[in-house]
Amino acid sequence: MKVAIFTNNYLPNPYGVTTSIESFREEFIKNGHTVYVFAPHNKDYKDKDKNIFRYPSIDIQYKIKYPLPIPYSKKVNEIIEKLDFDIIHSQHPNLLGKAAMNWAKKKRVPLVFTWHTIYDKYTHYAPFLPQKLSAKWVIGNSVDYANRADKVIIPTDSVGEIIKKWGVVNREMKKCFRIIIRIRLGKV
């Protein structure tokens, strides 16, 4: 199976999303699958894997310590055009998440979305919008994205309960550890 992972943050950043991606990536590779990662460029890091492709990014360094991707790149798009995927796995509902959704639609492959974060708890990183307004927009945008994905992966049952209350009706919701076990058993 050929898996494309789209993420707004990745190595060398030591955050939970990166850890999750690396867990999935390592398990897929161990089981004979090919994994491509599409992530923002990080000026301080050199990738060791030839299947990691970087989108241009901006390093704003305002309250966050990782670069934000610019979700368009002629060079990356040309690479993606040439690759065949069986599945696209998005880590975020925005920026490269939108690119992932567009590519899944264009290539006619399933889109899997991992809902890593309770996004409304992070709206303080965008101080140019009032908190209530940005929280409402972030929740609505994320719910819409999840409902348009073919499957949603959640880290915990509590995250699943929260996003269901917000309006996620995607019937294909799975917990992370179950997915990893299925990969190890060769059932993915």
Backbone as a printed PyTorch tensor [residue, N CA C, xyz], in Angstrom:
tensor([[[  0.8470,  -1.1740,   0.0000],
         [  0.0000,   0.0000,   0.0000],
         [  0.8950,   1.2400,   0.0000]],

        [[  0.4650,   2.2710,  -0.7060],
         [  1.1970,   3.5410,  -0.7480],
         [  0.3840,   4.5970,   0.0010]],

        [[  0.9860,   5.1460,   1.0360],
         [  0.3100,   6.0890,   1.9230],
         [  0.9710,   7.4560,   1.8180]],

        [[  0.1650,   8.4960,   1.6250],
         [  0.6620,   9.8760,   1.6500],
         [  0.1770,  10.5270,   2.9380]],

        [[  1.0980,  11.0670,   3.7090],
         [  0.7640,  11.7620,   4.9530],
         [  1.0160,  13.2490,   4.7410]],

        [[  0.0010,  14.0590,   5.0040],
         [  0.1180,  15.5170,   4.9090],
         [  0.0300,  16.0850,   6.3190]],

        [[  1.0100,  16.9190,   6.6800],
         [  1.0530,  17.4650,   8.0320],
         [  1.5610,  18.9030,   8.0390]],

        [[  1.0300,  19.6980,   8.9540],
         [  1.4700,  21.0880,   9.1110],
         [  2.7040,  21.2090,   9.9980]],

        [[  3.0430,  20.1600,  10.7250],
         [  4.3040,  20.1770,  11.4670],
         [  4.8790,  18.7720,  11.5250]],

        [[  6.2000,  18.7390,  11.5000],
         [  6.8900,  17.4540,  11.3940],
         [  8.3100,  17.6250,  11.9160]],

        [[  9.1020,  16.6060,  11.7650],
         [ 10.4890,  16.6560,  12.2230],
         [ 11.1730,  17.9390,  11.7670]],

        [[ 11.9480,  18.5560,  12.6240],
         [ 12.4910,  18.0890,  13.8920],
         [ 11.6340,  18.4410,  15.1070]],

        [[ 10.4230,  18.9220,  14.9090],
         [  9.5850,  19.3520,  16.0280],
         [  9.1650,  18.1610,  16.8840]],

        [[  9.3690,  18.2510,  18.1940],
         [  9.1390,  17.1050,  19.0800],
         [  7.7190,  17.0260,  19.6400]],

        [[  6.7300,  17.4630,  18.8980],
         [  5.3660,  17.5220,  19.4170],
         [  4.6180,  16.2170,  19.1710]],

        [[  3.4330,  16.1080,  19.7600],
         [  2.6350,  14.8930,  19.6780],
         [  2.2660,  14.4730,  18.2690]],

        [[  1.9610,  15.4330,  17.4040],
         [  1.6030,  15.0950,  16.0250],
         [  2.7800,  14.4040,  15.3450]],

        [[  3.9740,  14.9300,  15.5340],
         [  5.1670,  14.3280,  14.9400],
         [  5.3700,  12.9080,  15.4630]],

        [[  5.2050,  12.7210,  16.7560],
         [  5.3490,  11.3910,  17.3510],
         [  4.3370,  10.4210,  16.7560]],

        [[  3.1050,  10.8620,  16.6010],
         [  2.0570,  10.0270,  16.0130],
         [  2.3950,   9.6540,  14.5710]],

        [[  2.8060,  10.6370,  13.7920],
         [  3.1620,  10.3840,  12.3890],
         [  4.2900,   9.3670,  12.3100]],

        [[  5.3130,   9.5550,  13.1250],
         [  6.4490,   8.6390,  13.0920],
         [  6.0410,   7.2230,  13.4990]],

        [[  5.1310,   7.0940,  14.4630],
         [  4.6410,   5.7640,  14.8570],
         [  3.9450,   5.0820,  13.6870]],

        [[  3.0360,   5.8070,  13.0400],
         [  2.3350,   5.2560,  11.8790],
         [  3.3210,   4.9320,  10.7560]],

        [[  4.1950,   5.8780,  10.4670],
         [  5.1340,   5.7110,   9.3560],
         [  6.0180,   4.4750,   9.5720]],

        [[  6.5770,   4.3480,  10.7670],
         [  7.4520,   3.2110,  11.0630],
         [  6.7130,   1.8820,  10.9520]],

        [[  5.4810,   1.8290,  11.4640],
         [  4.7030,   0.5860,  11.3840],
         [  4.3580,   0.2410,   9.9410]],

        [[  3.9530,   1.2350,   9.1740],
         [  3.6480,   0.9730,   7.7630],
         [  4.8820,   0.4340,   7.0360]],

        [[  6.0200,   1.0830,   7.2210],
         [  7.2530,   0.6740,   6.5360],
         [  7.6660,  -0.7360,   6.9700]],

        [[  7.5940,  -1.0180,   8.2850],
         [  7.9370,  -2.3560,   8.7870],
         [  7.0900,  -3.4400,   8.1320]],

        [[  5.8780,  -3.0780,   7.7580],
         [  4.9530,  -4.0410,   7.1680],
         [  4.9400,  -3.9950,   5.6430]],

        [[  5.9700,  -3.3660,   5.0600],
         [  6.1500,  -3.4160,   3.6140],
         [  5.4160,  -2.3650,   2.8070]],

        [[  4.8410,  -1.3810,   3.4700],
         [  4.1310,  -0.3160,   2.7670],
         [  5.0910,   0.8290,   2.4490]],

        [[  4.7330,   1.6410,   1.4810],
         [  5.5150,   2.8210,   1.1180],
         [  4.8130,   4.0430,   1.6910]],

        [[  5.5730,   4.9010,   2.3550],
         [  4.9940,   6.0950,   2.9800],
         [  5.6980,   7.3380,   2.4520]],

        [[  4.8920,   8.3130,   2.0390],
         [  5.3820,   9.6220,   1.6170],
         [  4.8640,  10.6380,   2.6260]],

        [[  5.7270,  11.5420,   3.0600],
         [  5.3130,  12.5940,   3.9900],
         [  5.4600,  13.9350,   3.2880]],

        [[  4.4110,  14.7560,   3.3870],
         [  4.4020,  16.1100,   2.8330],
         [  4.2330,  17.0630,   4.0040]],

        [[  5.2480,  17.8890,   4.2310],
         [  5.3200,  18.7180,   5.4290],
         [  5.9530,  20.0650,   5.0890]],

        [[  5.8790,  21.0300,   6.0190],
         [  6.5230,  22.3170,   5.7620],
         [  8.0460,  22.2210,   5.8220]],

        [[  8.6800,  23.0410,   5.0260],
         [ 10.1410,  23.1490,   5.0360],
         [ 10.5880,  23.6770,   6.3930]],

        [[ 11.6570,  23.1010,   6.9090],
         [ 12.2570,  23.5770,   8.1460],
         [ 13.7280,  23.8620,   7.8600]],

        [[ 14.0840,  25.1280,   7.9160],
         [ 15.4320,  25.5490,   7.5020],
         [ 16.5470,  24.9250,   8.3390]],

        [[ 16.2180,  24.4470,   9.5230],
         [ 17.2350,  23.8960,  10.4210],
         [ 17.3100,  22.3700,  10.3810]],

        [[ 16.6980,  21.7500,   9.3680],
         [ 16.6330,  20.2910,   9.3790],
         [ 16.8200,  19.7140,   7.9860]],

        [[ 17.5650,  18.6350,   7.9060],
         [ 17.7910,  17.9220,   6.6480],
         [ 17.1770,  16.5310,   6.7770]],

        [[ 16.2480,  16.2040,   5.8860],
         [ 15.5930,  14.8960,   5.9170],
         [ 16.5460,  13.7880,   5.5000]],

        [[ 16.3820,  12.6310,   6.1290],
         [ 17.2010,  11.4630,   5.7990],
         [ 16.4700,  10.5290,   4.8400]],

        [[ 15.1660,  10.6560,   4.7590],
         [ 14.3410,   9.7620,   3.9440],
         [ 13.9900,  10.4430,   2.6260]],

        [[ 14.1740,   9.7450,   1.5300],
         [ 13.8970,  10.3210,   0.2020],
         [ 12.4010,  10.5030,  -0.0660]],

        [[ 11.5440,   9.9230,   0.7660],
         [ 10.1010,  10.0400,   0.5650],
         [  9.4660,  11.1370,   1.4180]],

        [[ 10.2790,  12.0530,   1.8960],
         [  9.7570,  13.2100,   2.6270],
         [  9.9290,  14.4270,   1.7310]],

        [[  8.8160,  15.1070,   1.4990],
         [  8.8090,  16.2620,   0.6050],
         [  8.3250,  17.4750,   1.3860]],

        [[  8.9700,  18.5940,   1.1490],
         [  8.6860,  19.7940,   1.9330],
         [  8.0440,  20.8880,   1.0880]],

        [[  6.9460,  21.4220,   1.6290],
         [  6.3070,  22.6070,   1.0630],
         [  7.0520,  23.8380,   1.5610]],

        [[  7.0210,  24.9230,   0.8060],
         [  7.5890,  26.1710,   1.3310],
         [  6.8700,  26.5420,   2.6330]],

        [[  7.5450,  27.2900,   3.4710],
         [  6.9280,  27.6710,   4.7400],
         [  7.3880,  29.0590,   5.1510]],

        [[  6.6650,  29.5930,   6.1240],
         [  7.0740,  30.8650,   6.7220],
         [  7.3480,  30.6150,   8.2010]],

        [[  8.3990,  31.2080,   8.6650],
         [  8.8250,  31.0220,  10.0470],
         [  8.4140,  32.2610,  10.8260]],

        [[  7.1950,  32.2470,  11.3560],
         [  6.6950,  33.4570,  12.0040],
         [  7.1760,  33.6170,  13.4420]],

        [[  7.5070,  32.5110,  14.1080],
         [  8.0420,  32.5300,  15.4730],
         [  7.2050,  33.3560,  16.4500]],

        [[  5.9090,  33.4840,  16.1930],
         [  5.0490,  34.1800,  17.1460],
         [  4.2810,  33.1240,  17.9280]],

        [[  4.6550,  32.9120,  19.1480],
         [  4.0340,  31.9580,  20.0600],
         [  4.1780,  30.5000,  19.6370]],

        [[  4.5460,  30.2410,  18.4210],
         [  4.7520,  28.8600,  17.9970],
         [  6.1950,  28.7050,  17.5510]],

        [[  6.7050,  27.5230,  17.6870],
         [  8.1240,  27.2940,  17.3920],
         [  8.3200,  26.3930,  16.1800]],

        [[  7.3850,  26.4340,  15.2710],
         [  7.5680,  25.6560,  14.0480],
         [  7.0550,  26.4560,  12.8610]],

        [[  7.5920,  26.1870,  11.6740],
         [  7.1880,  26.9470,  10.4860],
         [  5.7810,  26.5710,  10.0230]],

        [[  5.0750,  27.5450,   9.4710],
         [  3.7450,  27.2910,   8.9090],
         [  3.8730,  27.0410,   7.4110]],

        [[  3.2460,  25.9820,   6.9250],
         [  3.3760,  25.6690,   5.4990],
         [  2.5720,  26.6090,   4.6200]],

        [[  3.0910,  26.8450,   3.4510],
         [  2.3410,  27.5160,   2.3920],
         [  1.7940,  26.3710,   1.5410]],

        [[  0.4730,  26.1810,   1.5190],
         [ -0.0830,  24.9540,   0.9440],
         [ -0.0940,  24.8670,  -0.5810]],

        [[  0.8170,  25.5620,  -1.2140],
         [  0.9540,  25.4170,  -2.6620],
         [  2.4370,  25.4280,  -3.0140]],

        [[  2.8130,  24.4960,  -3.8620],
         [  4.1810,  24.4410,  -4.3600],
         [  4.1540,  23.7530,  -5.7130]],

        [[  4.5920,  24.4530,  -6.7360],
         [  4.6320,  23.8530,  -8.0710],
         [  5.5080,  22.6020,  -8.0540]],

        [[  6.6510,  22.6950,  -7.3920],
         [  7.5880,  21.5640,  -7.3300],
         [  6.9470,  20.3540,  -6.6370]],

        [[  6.3420,  20.5710,  -5.4700],
         [  5.7100,  19.4670,  -4.7410],
         [  4.5160,  18.9340,  -5.5310]],

        [[  3.7390,  19.8180,  -6.1350],
         [  2.5930,  19.3690,  -6.9340],
         [  3.0300,  18.4740,  -8.0870]],

        [[  4.1390,  18.8090,  -8.7310],
         [  4.6490,  17.9720,  -9.8280],
         [  5.0500,  16.5890,  -9.3150]],

        [[  5.6140,  16.5370,  -8.1260],
         [  5.9800,  15.2460,  -7.5200],
         [  4.7230,  14.4370,  -7.2240]],

        [[  3.7380,  15.0810,  -6.6010],
         [  2.4940,  14.3870,  -6.2450],
         [  1.7830,  13.8670,  -7.4910]],

        [[  1.7880,  14.6630,  -8.5520],
         [  1.1470,  14.2420,  -9.8100],
         [  1.7040,  12.9060, -10.2930]],

        [[  3.0010,  12.6870, -10.0970],
         [  3.6660,  11.4780, -10.6030],
         [  3.4940,  10.2640,  -9.6880]],

        [[  3.0960,  10.4910,  -8.4500],
         [  2.9850,   9.3950,  -7.4850],
         [  1.5700,   8.8280,  -7.4540]],

        [[  1.5010,   7.5390,  -7.1920],
         [  0.2060,   6.8920,  -6.9830],
         [  0.0660,   6.5940,  -5.4980]],

        [[ -1.0800,   6.9210,  -4.9420],
         [ -1.3570,   6.6360,  -3.5380],
         [ -2.5780,   5.7300,  -3.4550]],

        [[ -2.6080,   4.9160,  -2.4120],
         [ -3.8000,   4.1300,  -2.1170],
         [ -4.6630,   4.8440,  -1.0890]],

        [[ -4.0150,   5.7110,  -0.3260],
         [ -4.7210,   6.4330,   0.7290],
         [ -3.9570,   7.7190,   1.0400]],

        [[ -4.6950,   8.7480,   1.4330],
         [ -4.0680,   9.9920,   1.9000],
         [ -4.4960,  10.1950,   3.3430]],

        [[ -3.5060,  10.4250,   4.2030],
         [ -3.7410,  10.5770,   5.6390],
         [ -3.3900,  12.0080,   6.0450]],

        [[ -4.4010,  12.7700,   6.3810],
         [ -4.2380,  14.1660,   6.7740],
         [ -4.1530,  14.2730,   8.2920]],

        [[ -3.2700,  15.1390,   8.7500],
         [ -3.0870,  15.3400,  10.1850],
         [ -3.7630,  16.6110,  10.7010]],

        [[ -4.2810,  17.4340,   9.7940],
         [ -4.8550,  18.7290,  10.1740],
         [ -6.0020,  19.0830,   9.2220]],

        [[ -6.9710,  19.8590,   9.6890],
         [ -8.0800,  20.2430,   8.8120],
         [ -7.8070,  21.5050,   7.9890]],

        [[ -6.6520,  22.1010,   8.1670],
         [ -6.3640,  23.3480,   7.4520],
         [ -4.9780,  23.2830,   6.8140]],

        [[ -4.6270,  24.3120,   6.0810],
         [ -3.3470,  24.4160,   5.3810],
         [ -3.0650,  23.1420,   4.5830]],

        [[ -2.0950,  22.3180,   4.9800],
         [ -1.8100,  21.1150,   4.1930],
         [ -2.9410,  20.0940,   4.2800]],

        [[ -3.8070,  20.2390,   5.2660],
         [ -5.0060,  19.3970,   5.3280],
         [ -5.9160,  19.6570,   4.1400]],

        [[ -6.0460,  20.9180,   3.7670],
         [ -6.8530,  21.2570,   2.5770],
         [ -6.1920,  20.6970,   1.3220]],

        [[ -4.8680,  20.7850,   1.2540],
         [ -4.1530,  20.2050,   0.1120],
         [ -4.3950,  18.6990,   0.0620]],

        [[ -4.3450,  18.0380,   1.2130],
         [ -4.5890,  16.5900,   1.2740],
         [ -5.9760,  16.2490,   0.7510]],

        [[ -6.9700,  17.0100,   1.1780],
         [ -8.3410,  16.7530,   0.7310],
         [ -8.4600,  16.9440,  -0.7790]],

        [[ -7.8570,  18.0010,  -1.2920],
         [ -7.9070,  18.2520,  -2.7390],
         [ -7.2260,  17.1370,  -3.5220]],

        [[ -6.0720,  16.6690,  -3.0350],
         [ -5.3640,  15.5920,  -3.7280],
         [ -6.1340,  14.2770,  -3.6470]],

        [[ -6.7510,  14.0030,  -2.5070],
         [ -7.5450,  12.7700,  -2.3770],
         [ -8.6880,  12.7730,  -3.3910]],

        [[ -9.3200,  13.9160,  -3.5200],
         [-10.4230,  14.0410,  -4.4840],
         [ -9.8990,  13.8890,  -5.9170]],

        [[ -8.8070,  14.5750,  -6.2130],
         [ -8.2480,  14.5420,  -7.5630],
         [ -7.7700,  13.1370,  -7.9420]],

        [[ -7.1410,  12.4450,  -6.9950],
         [ -6.6030,  11.1130,  -7.2770],
         [ -7.6170,  10.0000,  -7.0040]],

        [[ -8.7740,  10.3950,  -6.4900],
         [ -9.8570,   9.4380,  -6.2050],
         [ -9.4110,   8.3310,  -5.2530]],

        [[ -8.8220,   8.7620,  -4.1520],
         [ -8.4050,   7.8270,  -3.1070],
         [ -9.0250,   8.2680,  -1.7790]],

        [[ -9.1610,   7.3520,  -0.8280],
         [ -9.7560,   7.7080,   0.4610],
         [ -8.8970,   8.7120,   1.2360]],

        [[ -9.5910,   9.5750,   1.9610],
         [ -8.9380,  10.5340,   2.8560],
         [ -9.2070,  10.1040,   4.2930]],

        [[ -8.1360,   9.8780,   5.0350],
         [ -8.2240,   9.5800,   6.4620],
         [ -7.7140,  10.8150,   7.1940]],

        [[ -8.4290,  11.2210,   8.2280],
         [ -8.0650,  12.4110,   8.9990],
         [ -7.8640,  12.0090,  10.4530]],

        [[ -6.7030,  12.3130,  11.0140],
         [ -6.4940,  12.1160,  12.4480],
         [ -6.7720,  13.4370,  13.1560]],

        [[ -7.7470,  13.4000,  14.0620],
         [ -8.1230,  14.5760,  14.8490],
         [ -7.2510,  14.5620,  16.1030]],

        [[ -6.0960,  15.1920,  16.0280],
         [ -5.1110,  15.1690,  17.1110],
         [ -5.4620,  16.0970,  18.2650]],

        [[ -6.0750,  17.2110,  17.9550],
         [ -6.0990,  18.3430,  18.8780],
         [ -7.5090,  18.8810,  19.0720]],

        [[ -7.8060,  19.3370,  20.2710],
         [ -9.0470,  20.0770,  20.5080],
         [ -8.7160,  21.5190,  20.1110]],

        [[ -8.9660,  21.8060,  18.8370],
         [ -8.4430,  23.0140,  18.1950],
         [ -8.8760,  24.3210,  18.8450]],

        [[-10.0660,  24.3750,  19.4140],
         [-10.5040,  25.6470,  19.9880],
         [ -9.6640,  26.0530,  21.1970]],

        [[ -8.9020,  25.1220,  21.7580],
         [ -8.0150,  25.4410,  22.8910],
         [ -6.7300,  26.1340,  22.4400]],

        [[ -6.5540,  26.2650,  21.1420],
         [ -5.3200,  26.8460,  20.6020],
         [ -5.5580,  28.1330,  19.8150]],

        [[ -6.7330,  28.6980,  19.9260],
         [ -7.0270,  29.9030,  19.1450],
         [ -6.2620,  31.1290,  19.6370]],

        [[ -5.6950,  31.0700,  20.8230],
         [ -4.8960,  32.2020,  21.3170],
         [ -3.6330,  32.4140,  20.4830]],

        [[ -3.2860,  31.4320,  19.6460],
         [ -2.1390,  31.6000,  18.7490],
         [ -2.4660,  32.5210,  17.5730]],

        [[ -3.7340,  32.8340,  17.4100],
         [ -4.1650,  33.7510,  16.3430],
         [ -4.8140,  34.9680,  16.9990]],

        [[ -4.0100,  35.8580,  17.5870],
         [ -4.5480,  36.9680,  18.3750],
         [ -5.2630,  38.0380,  17.5610]],

        [[ -5.1720,  37.9530,  16.2370],
         [ -5.8020,  38.9630,  15.3900],
         [ -7.3080,  38.7510,  15.2700]],

        [[ -7.8380,  37.6600,  15.8290],
         [ -9.2780,  37.4040,  15.8250],
         [ -9.7790,  37.3040,  17.2630]],

        [[-11.0000,  37.7770,  17.5290],
         [-11.5620,  37.5900,  18.8730],
         [-11.6600,  36.0950,  19.2060]],

        [[-11.3470,  35.7280,  20.4430],
         [-11.3040,  34.3240,  20.8560],
         [-12.5870,  33.5530,  20.5270]],

        [[-13.7410,  34.0990,  20.8950],
         [-15.0000,  33.3710,  20.6600],
         [-15.2500,  33.1500,  19.1770]],

        [[-14.9660,  34.1630,  18.3860],
         [-15.1730,  34.0510,  16.9430],
         [-14.2230,  33.0240,  16.3400]],

        [[-12.9560,  33.0960,  16.7180],
         [-11.9960,  32.1480,  16.1440],
         [-12.2780,  30.7210,  16.6210]],

        [[-12.6910,  30.5490,  17.8770],
         [-13.0220,  29.2060,  18.3820],
         [-14.2030,  28.6250,  17.6140]],

        [[-15.2090,  29.4400,  17.3740],
         [-16.3940,  28.9760,  16.6370],
         [-16.0090,  28.5930,  15.2030]],

        [[-15.1910,  29.4140,  14.5680],
         [-14.7650,  29.1210,  13.2000],
         [-13.9270,  27.8500,  13.1520]],

        [[-12.9740,  27.7170,  14.0800],
         [-12.0860,  26.5500,  14.1040],
         [-12.8930,  25.2680,  14.2930]],

        [[-13.8390,  25.2820,  15.2070],
         [-14.6630,  24.0910,  15.4370],
         [-15.4820,  23.7680,  14.1900]],

        [[-16.1490,  24.7640,  13.6260],
         [-16.9660,  24.5370,  12.4240],
         [-16.1470,  24.0130,  11.2580]],

        [[-14.9930,  24.6080,  11.0340],
         [-14.1060,  24.1900,   9.9490],
         [-13.6260,  22.7500,  10.1580]],

        [[-13.2500,  22.4260,  11.3850],
         [-12.7380,  21.0910,  11.6960],
         [-13.8260,  20.0280,  11.5780]],

        [[-15.0170,  20.3370,  12.0590],
         [-16.1480,  19.4010,  11.9610],
         [-16.4920,  19.1460,  10.4980]],

        [[-16.5530,  20.2070,   9.7090],
         [-16.8410,  20.0500,   8.2780],
         [-15.7940,  19.1590,   7.6210]],

        [[-14.5460,  19.3880,   7.9400],
         [-13.4500,  18.5990,   7.3640],
         [-13.5990,  17.1240,   7.7460]],

        [[-13.8200,  16.8680,   9.0380],
         [-13.9560,  15.4850,   9.5170],
         [-15.1330,  14.7810,   8.8500]],

        [[-16.2220,  15.4960,   8.6770],
         [-17.3990,  14.8880,   8.0570],
         [-17.2040,  14.6150,   6.5730]],

        [[-16.2700,  15.2940,   5.9540],
         [-15.9740,  15.0600,   4.5340],
         [-14.9030,  13.9900,   4.3350]],

        [[-14.1670,  13.6560,   5.3890],
         [-13.1430,  12.6040,   5.3060],
         [-13.8200,  11.2340,   5.2410]],

        [[-13.1090,  10.2650,   4.6800],
         [-13.6480,   8.9080,   4.6090],
         [-13.5670,   8.1870,   5.9520]],

        [[-12.5320,   8.4690,   6.7070],
         [-12.3790,   7.9080,   8.0540],
         [-11.7630,   8.9710,   8.9520]],

        [[-12.0830,   8.8960,  10.2490],
         [-11.5030,   9.7950,  11.2420],
         [-10.8350,   8.9300,  12.3050]],

        [[ -9.5900,   9.2600,  12.6090],
         [ -8.8600,   8.5780,  13.6790],
         [ -8.7980,   9.5340,  14.8620]],

        [[ -9.0910,   9.0030,  16.0490],
         [ -9.0630,   9.8120,  17.2700],
         [ -8.0390,   9.2200,  18.2340]],

        [[ -7.3590,  10.0710,  19.0200],
         [ -6.3740,   9.5490,  19.9640],
         [ -7.0120,   8.8900,  21.1890]],

        [[ -8.1900,   9.3800,  21.5870],
         [ -8.8480,   8.8600,  22.7930],
         [-10.3600,   8.8920,  22.6150]],

        [[-11.0540,   8.1230,  23.4560],
         [-12.5190,   8.1500,  23.4380],
         [-13.0490,   9.5270,  23.8160]],

        [[-12.3520,  10.2180,  24.7340],
         [-12.8420,  11.5330,  25.1670],
         [-12.8230,  12.5350,  24.0180]],

        [[-11.8050,  12.4750,  23.1640],
         [-11.7840,  13.3410,  21.9770],
         [-12.9590,  12.9730,  21.0760]],

        [[-13.2150,  11.6850,  20.9180],
         [-14.3490,  11.2370,  20.1100],
         [-15.6690,  11.7910,  20.6200]],

        [[-15.8540,  11.7880,  21.9360],
         [-17.0980,  12.3060,  22.5190],
         [-17.2360,  13.8160,  22.2800]],

        [[-16.1400,  14.5470,  22.4500],
         [-16.1730,  16.0020,  22.2370],
         [-16.5420,  16.3270,  20.7990]],

        [[-15.8880,  15.6780,  19.8480],
         [-16.1430,  16.0420,  18.4500],
         [-17.5190,  15.5730,  17.9850]],

        [[-18.0370,  14.5140,  18.5840],
         [-19.4220,  14.1100,  18.2730],
         [-20.3960,  15.1850,  18.7600]],

        [[-20.1460,  15.7310,  19.9540],
         [-21.0000,  16.8070,  20.4840],
         [-20.9560,  18.0300,  19.5720]],

        [[-19.8020,  18.2720,  18.9620],
         [-19.6590,  19.4110,  18.0580],
         [-20.3530,  19.1830,  16.7210]],

        [[-20.6330,  17.9170,  16.3860],
         [-21.3360,  17.6540,  15.1340],
         [-20.6520,  16.7080,  14.1700]],

        [[-19.5630,  16.0500,  14.5930],
         [-18.9370,  15.0660,  13.7060],
         [-19.8450,  13.8420,  13.6540]],

        [[-20.2600,  13.5020,  12.4550],
         [-21.1590,  12.3560,  12.2660],
         [-20.4980,  11.2600,  11.4400]],

        [[-19.2190,  11.3730,  11.2080],
         [-18.4770,  10.3860,  10.4360],
         [-18.5410,   9.0400,  11.1620]],

        [[-19.1650,   8.0600,  10.5400],
         [-19.3400,   6.7470,  11.1740],
         [-18.0360,   5.9600,  11.2550]],

        [[-17.0880,   6.3190,  10.4360],
         [-15.8130,   5.5950,  10.3980],
         [-14.8040,   6.2650,  11.3270]],

        [[-15.0080,   6.1120,  12.6330],
         [-14.1200,   6.7140,  13.6200],
         [-13.3850,   5.5960,  14.3610]],

        [[-12.0620,   5.6590,  14.3820],
         [-11.2460,   4.6130,  15.0120],
         [-10.2280,   5.2500,  15.9470]],

        [[ -9.8560,   4.5060,  16.9960],
         [ -8.8240,   4.9990,  17.9030],
         [ -7.4420,   4.6370,  17.3720]],

        [[ -6.4550,   5.4950,  17.6250],
         [ -5.0890,   5.3270,  17.1000],
         [ -4.4920,   3.9630,  17.3970]],

        [[ -4.5320,   3.5400,  18.6560],
         [ -3.8220,   2.3110,  18.9940],
         [ -4.4090,   1.1090,  18.2690]],

        [[ -5.6970,   1.1160,  17.9780],
         [ -6.3050,   0.0160,  17.2240],
         [ -5.7520,  -0.0300,  15.8010]],

        [[ -5.5200,   1.1320,  15.2330],
         [ -4.9820,   1.1990,  13.8710],
         [ -3.5690,   0.6220,  13.8480]],

        [[ -2.7360,   1.0130,  14.8100],
         [ -1.3510,   0.5160,  14.8640],
         [ -1.3510,  -1.0100,  15.0030]],

        [[ -2.2120,  -1.5440,  15.8570],
         [ -2.2870,  -3.0010,  16.0270],
         [ -2.6940,  -3.6690,  14.7170]],

        [[ -3.6550,  -3.0730,  14.0010],
         [ -4.0870,  -3.6440,  12.7180],
         [ -2.9470,  -3.6140,  11.7010]],

        [[ -2.1430,  -2.5660,  11.7140],
         [ -0.9870,  -2.5100,  10.8070],
         [ -0.0310,  -3.6500,  11.1520]],

        [[  0.2560,  -3.8210,  12.4490],
         [  1.1710,  -4.8910,  12.8770],
         [  0.6570,  -6.2690,  12.4740]],

        [[ -0.6540,  -6.4360,  12.4810],
         [ -1.2490,  -7.7230,  12.1120],
         [ -1.4320,  -7.8590,  10.6060]],

        [[ -1.0570,  -6.8210,   9.8690],
         [ -1.1750,  -6.8650,   8.4140],
         [ -2.6010,  -6.7350,   7.9200]],

        [[ -3.4580,  -6.0900,   8.7050],
         [ -4.8700,  -5.9560,   8.3360],
         [ -5.2140,  -4.5850,   7.7820]],

        [[ -4.2240,  -3.7720,   7.5090],
         [ -4.4810,  -2.4540,   6.9150],
         [ -3.8590,  -2.4250,   5.5440]]])
